[in-house]
Structures are given as structure tokens and as C-alpha cells.
Amino acid sequence: MATSNQPLLPLTALIVDSDGVQRVAVAADVRQRIATGKFMWLDLVGGDEAARLEFLKELELESEDIAWVQRFGQTGRMTLRRRGLRAVTWLAEATGTLVEVHVLGSARWILTMWNGDVAALDLARHRFAESGSELEKIPYLGAAILLQFLLATLDEAITAMDASLYEVEEQMEKDSELPALVELRKRLSGRQSTWARFGRYRSSVQLAIVGVEAVPGIDARAAAELNDYADQVEDVERRFHERTEWGSDAIHNYSAALARRQGQQISRLTVVASIFLPLTFITGFFGMNFYWMINLVGSAAAFVVLGIVFPAISVALSVVWLKRRRLL
């Protein structure tokens, strides 16, 4: 999983409420929807600051919130304030890419802002719309449910990570080539970074929900959903950590197996070299053009003894010696 660094896409604005999911063409439509008093989720995807600002003005946000919600590259965190909930979290696209999402919640609406594949939250939008009428009655409940929907995309990404790790392990069992190891290390590096950031986010969420029942205007069910969300965040963080350790173990085992194979190959080469070492010496010695050797070693009998019998005996003795030493 990697953080999305893709260029900004044209702005897509969607309103999700009990009436369903509707694409918004102009910012004035947001004002009209707020006037109805229905609780809604405004989802802004892509676009530049100027395009998004038109919609943010309709929510009557304070300048601090406008500056915060448009500043990407923040550390994951969640805070519960008197005015509502504010969070920097992530969603996972179908490719496993992690996308930063800013969530701002109030008693009348929820705002999300991010840049990525609009279809990544299609299921979450429809499920949110199905619960829209119920969410209108309970402040903070909509924000808690939405955060759980975002977290569910990470759960799906972790499941995809499992399949990827199984695939790489199978590849390493069948193929001892180095590219498999390089690929796994590359994937693991991105997951370690994700786990580190999510670990900090887990701590922030747990701190934010301490005494959540005492937050003004919060309902008992909303508090329960936020506590449940904190448990889910902890579970996802634990699963991230387990997959990271799994990948590290796979790399270690693969590296150890590769080292064993290389050691075995070196041992075989050493044995072969030991067997033919006497032959190399004999060949080198009798290959010298000394006059006395040329005069003495010239008969067919000398050729048979020195060229066939003597080398055969040296090889046999070498094999016997290696077997006794349990090297063969």
C-alpha cells in the first residue's frame, strides 16, 4: 500500500442523504440542501483550492477550518470539539493505494475532502444514504458511521495484502531468482511506512474518545459507535503490524534459503575441484617439455600407465577420501 501522489482531478461534489446520492453542479445547491434541514454528507473529491472554496463557503466554516481542511500532507489524527468532529484519516482505493481524507463533522452535516478515484466510496455512499433518516436524529452518529465506512476500505486492502503475500511466497518457493526478493522488499517498505503512520493515528483516536460520553450534545449511541470505531482502528493497526512481520519473516526465510542454496552450490564446486585437483597436477607436471621426460616417456605402455591408469587411481583415491570425510 502506498500513499497517493496523483495529480488533482476535476472537482466532483456529491451530496449524500436519506434521498440518496446526488452529484452537485454548483455551490448554491449546497445552500439549498442545508436550508431543508436534512442531515447530509458533502463529499468533495479532487479540484483545486479555488473550486473547493466555493462549496466550503456555503457551509459557513470558520477561516481556521477552511485552512485546515484544504491543507493536505497532515499527520493522521482525530479530535472532538464543541463544534463537532475533525479527523485526518485514510481510505484505500481498489488498487490498494492509500488516500488522505479530511473529515469535518457538525450537527447538520459531514464534510469529506480528498483526491482520488471517486468510485472508491460508492459503496460507502449508498450505505450511508440507507441510514440517512436515522442519522438525522443523532448528532455525531453520522460522523462515527462514516469513519467506520472509510476504515472498511482499509480492511479490504489488508485482505488484498494477504493475497499478495501468499502469491509472493509461492513465487519464492518455486523460483530462487533475486527479483522476487527485491519485489517483496519494495512492497514491505511501503507497508512499514503505512503501519507507522496508522500507529500514530490509533493513539490519536484513543486519546480523542477519552470521556467521549461527556462531550456536549453527544448521544449514547454515537458515543458507543465512536468507541467501537476506536476498537476497529486498533484492530486494523494490529493487522497492519502482523502483515509487516509476516513480510519480514518471508524475506528472512527467503534470504536464508537462498544462502543455503548458494552454499550447497559452492560445496559441490569444491568437491568437484578436489576430485580433479590431482589430475590437474599430473597434467601440469607431464605437460612440461623437459628433455629427460621426452626421452623417457615415449612408449605406449608409459601412455597407458601415466595417461590412463595413474589419473584413474588418483580420482578413485580422491573419491574414497571425500566419502570418508563425508564430503561426498
N, C-alpha and C positions, 0 to 999 in steps of 0.2 A: 504494500500500500504506500502511495506517495501523495504528497500534497500537491494540489492542483495549481499550476502556474500558467494556465491557458489565458490567452488574451480575452479582454472583455467582449461579451456578446451583446447584441442589441437588447435593450431593456424589455423584459417581459414582466408585466404586472398581473397578478391573479388575486381575486378575492374568493375566499372560501368561507361559506357559512351554511346555515341549515337549508338554504335554497340550492346548494351545490357549488360547483367550481365555475367561475366566470372570468374570462380574460378582460382586463380593463384597458381601454384605449387611451383615455385622458385622465388627468389627476382629478378633475372635477367629479368624476364618477365616484371616487372615494368619499368625497364630501357628502354626496347624496346618500351613499350607503350608510355612513355614520349617522346621518340625520334620522334614519329609520329606527335607530336604537338597537339593532340586531348585533349580537356579538359576532365578530368576523376575524379572519386571518388574512392579512395582506402579505403576499409573497412577492418580493421584488428580486428578480433574477437578472444578472448582467447589468449593462448600462453604465454610463459614466456618472460622475457626481452630479452634474447639472441635471441630467434626466431624472435621477432618483430624487433630487431635492424637491422637485415639483410635487411628488407624491408625499414626501415627508412633511411638507408644509401643511398639507391637508389634515395630518394627524395632530397638528398643533404641538409639535415636540419642542422642548426647550433646546436652546443652542448647544448645550452640553451633550444632550442625547443625539442630536443631529451629527455633531462632530464625531461622537463615539461610534455610531452605527455605520458611518462611512469609512472608518479607519480600519483597513484590513492588515493582516500580519500580526494580530494580537495573540497573547498567550491565552489558552483556554481557561475560562473562569465563569462563575455564576454568582450573582448577588441578588438578594431580595431586599427591595427598598419599599418605602412607604408608597411611592408612586407605582410600583409594580416590579416585575422580574426583568433582569438583564443578564444575558449569557452570551459567551463566545464559545461555540461548540463546533462539531463537525458532522457532516453526512458523508456517506460513501456512495459513489456512482456505481453503475453496473460494472465498470472496468476495474473497480477496487480503488480508484483514485479518491483520496480524502479531500474534501472541500470545506473550507472555513465558512461557518454560518453564524450570523449575528441575530440574536433573538431578543426582542423587546416586547414585554407584555404589560397590559394595563387591564382595568376592569371592563373596558369596552372593546378592546381589540388586541390582536397579537401581530407583530411585525417580524418578518424574517427577511434578511438580505444576504445574498450570496451570488457567486458567479460559477456557472457550470451547466450541466445538462438539465434542462427544465424537467425532462421526463423522470429524473431520479426521484422526485417526490410525488409522482402521480398517485401511487397507492396511498400515501400518507394523506394527500389532499382529499381523496374520496372517503377515506375512513374518518377524517376529521369532519367532513360535511355530514356524514351519517350521525355524528354525535353533536352536531351544532346546536340543536334546540336545548339539549341538556347542559351544554357548556355555558349558555347564556345566563343561567341561573346561579352559577357558582364562580366567583372571581378566582383567579389563579389556576382553576382546574384546566382550562384550555391550554395554558402555558405548560402545565405539567404533562398533559397528554401529548402535546406537540413535541416536547423534548423527548418523550419516550418513542415517538414515531421516528425522530431523527436518529435516535440510538439504535433503533431496529435495523436501519440500513447498515450500521457498523457490524451488527450481529451477522447479517447476510455476508458482509465482506470477510468476516473471520471464517465463516463456513467455506467460502471460496479459497481462503488461505490454506485451510486444511487439505482441500483437494489438490492445491498447488504443491504443498509439501509432500503429499503422498506420491504425486507424479514425479517430483524431482528425486525422491528416494528410490523409486522404481528405476528411474533412468540411471542413477548411480550404481545400482545393483547390477544392471545389465552392461553398463558402459563405464570404463575406468578412465575415460578421457578427461582432461583438465577442464574444458569448457563447462561441464556440468557443475563443478565446484565453484567456478567463477560466477555462474548464474545464480547459484544458491546464496553465495556471499552477498551479491548485489541485492537480491530480494530481502535478505535478512537485515542488511544495513538500513533499508527504508523502514522496516518493521520496528527495529530498535528505536529509531527516532520517533516513530508514531507512539510507541509504548511509553517513552519518556514524557512526551507532551501530554498523553492521556493520563499518566500517573499524577501529574500536577493538576490536571482538570478534576480528577477524582477528589483530591484533597480540597479543592475549592468548593466543590459541590457539597461535600460533607460538612464543611465549615458553614456554608450558606444556610443549610437546613437545621442547624442547631437552634432549638427553640422556635421552630417554624410555626408551631401552633399559636404562638403569641403575636405573630405578625398581624397588624390591624387589618380587618376585613377578610381574613383567610378563613375558609370553611374547613371543617374537619375532614371531609373527603379530599379536598385539594391538598391539605397537609399530608394525608395518607399517600396520595399519588406522588407527591414530591419526595417523601421518604422512600417510597418504592422505586422512584427514579434513581435516587442515590444508591440504593442496593444494586440496581441494574448497571449503573456506571461502574461500581466496584467489581461486579461480575465480568463486565466486558474488559476492564483493565486487567483482571486476573487472567482472562483468556488470552489477551494480547501477550502477557508475560509468559504464559505457558507455551504459546506458539513460538515466541522468540527463543526460549530454552530448547524447544524441540528442534528448531532450525540449527541452533548452536551445536546440539548433540549430533545432528545429522552431519554437519560439517566436520566435527571432530572424528566421528566414526569413519567418514569417507576418507579423510586425510590419513587416518591410521591404516585403513585398508590399502590405500594407495602406497603408503610407505612399506607395508608388508609385501605387496606385490613387487615393488622395486627391489626390496631386499632379497626376495626369492630369485629374481632375475639375476641380480649381481652374484648370488651364491652359485647359481647354475653356471654362469660365465666363469667363475673362479674354479669350479670343479673341472670344466672343460679345459681351461688353461693349464690346470695342474696335470691333467692326463697327458696333454701334448707338450708339456714343458721338456721332458726328457727327449722326445722326438725332435724338438726344436734345437736342443743342444747337439744331438747326434748329427742332424742335418747341417747345422752350422759348422761343426768340427770337421766332418768329412767333406764339406764343401770347400775347404781351404785348399788352395793349389800348392801344397808343399811337394817338392821334388821327391822326397823319400816316400810320401804317401802315393804319389802317382806311380812310382816304380813297384811298390809292394802290393797295392790294392788295385789289381787289374784283371783278376781271373773271375770266371763265372761263379765259383764257389765263394769268393770274397763278396761278390754282389749279393748272393743269396743270404749269406750269414749276416753281413753288415747292413744290407738294404732291406731285408725282409724279417729274418729271424730275430735279430737284435732289437729292432723297433717294436716288433710284436711282443717280445718278452718285456720290454720297458713299459709298454702300455698295460699289459696284464699285471705287472707288479704295481703300477700306479693305481689301477682299479682296486686291487686287493688291499692296498694301503688305505685308500679313501674309504672303502667299506668298513675296515676295522676301526677307522676313526669316526665312522657313522656320518661321513660327509657325502655319501652317495647312496 
